[in-house]
Amino acid sequence: MRYLISVIDDKNDPGSTDRRPAISAFNERLIAEGHWVFAGGLADTDTATVIDNRGEQAVFSDGPFVESKEYLAGIWVWEVPDLDVALKLAAEASKVCDRKIEVRPFR
């Protein structure tokens, strides 16, 4: 099964910024074990643009679609046998990147 792993940061209490070496090592392990599909960090929410083209003309809005102290800082996509493996890896990921993690399966 494939899972979207969302890395959640907090503007008021951000995670450590010195985690890149540990995250790189974790990613190398995910690759070696065949779980890694994709990963990427995201720019700050103030760089976001929301587009709504459900009406007669597209509306472009600066900023994130929702204002919150917590925000999506990055993602992984993992291929794992089941939810138990995803949750185990996500607990490790949370420790490695010093941030909260959300696990959601793809349909």
Buried (B, 14 or more C-beta within 10 A) or exposed (E): EEBBBBBBBBEEEEBEEEBEEBBEEBBEBBEEEEBBBEBEEBEEBEEBEEEEEEEEEEEEEEEBEEEEEEBBBBBBBBBBEEEEBBBEBBEBBBEBBBBBBBBEEEE
